[in-house]
Amino acid sequence: MKVTIVGAGAVGASCAEYVAIKDFASEVVLLDIKDGVAEGKAMDLMQTATLNSFDTKITGTTNDYAKTAGSDVAVITSGIPRKPGMTREELIGINAGIVKEVASNLIKHSPNVTLIVVSNPMDTMTYLVHKTTGLPKNKIIGMGGALDSARFKFRLSEALECPPSDVDGMVIGGHSDTGMVPLTRLATRNSVPVSAFLSEDRLNQVSEDTKVGGATLTKLLGTSAWYAPGAAVSALVQAIACDQKKMFPCSALLEGEYGLNDICIGVPAILGKDGLEKIVEIELDDAESKKMKESAEGVNKTNALLEL
C-alpha cells in the first residue's frame, strides 16, 4: 500500500505522521514544491520510526511526481492556508490552479489512484477534480465532514463534561463556517440522545462553536489548524487502504441523493478499497433539509467562480 501526500506543510506532514504511526502503509511519499522541505520532513519523521514502532517507509521529493508512481491513495493538501479573517472561499483563485495541476500529475503516474482532496474551499476543489480529471466518482473524495464531525464531538463532550469516546455525532453539508449542518438531533452519548442531557440553547451553542471551529483556531494560531485535519485525513486513508467499510461524512458528487445534483457536498459515505463505495441517505427533518439546501446554494455559488 503506497500513499502519496502532496503538500508537506503542517497538515500534510501531520497526515504523514499519523499514517506512519498507524503502520498500515508500506510507503508514504511526501511531495512539495519547496526545495528540500519534503525531504527534510520525511527524514525527520523516519527518525521517529524506532521511537514510535513503525516500519512504514517515508520518502520526500521536490516536485518529482515520478516518485509517486503506483500510489493507491493520494492526498492533496496543496495551496495557501487560511489566515485570520479569511474565509475558505477566498482561497479559490489561487488554489484552483494548484489543485488542478496536482491532480493531473498524480493521475498521470497512478491512473488507478483514489484522491482525497483537502485544499480549500474543499467542496469546490473536490468538484473541480471531478470535472477536470475523468476519474470515476468513487475515486474522488473531499475531506471535510470527518474533521467537522470530530470538532462537533469534541464540543459535545465539552458540554456534556464526559469523555470524547462517549459521544457520537455527525456534521453534513458544506465545509464552511456557514454551510455546516451539525446533526444535533441524531447525536448521542452511549446511544442516549444528547438532548436528554443538554438544553436546546446549549446544543445550539455547540452547533455554532462547531461551525466556526476552523476560524477559531486560525485566529488563535495565525494560520490553519493541522493536528485534527491531519488525523481526519489519515482516518480516511486508513479506511480505504484497509478496506474497513467505515462510514464518514465526506464530500461526494451527488446525482439525486438528498435532492441535490451536480454538486460535491458533505454526506455520510462508506469508504473501502474502491474508495467512496456508497452514499448513505439518512432521513432529515424539515429544519435539517432546509439547512442542507441553503448549504448547497452556498457551495454552488462558490463553484460558479471556477473557470471550467
Helices and strands as residue ranges (DSSP letters): E 2-6, H 10-22, E 27-32, H 37-46, H 49-52, E 57-62, G 65-68, E 73-76, G 88-91, H 92-109, E 114-117, H 122-133, G 137-139, E 140-142, H 145-160, G 164-166, E 167-168, E 171-173, E 180-182, G 184-186, E 188-189, E 192-193, G 194-196, H 200-211, H 213-221, H 227-241, E 246-255, G 257-259, E 261-272, E 275-279, H 286-303
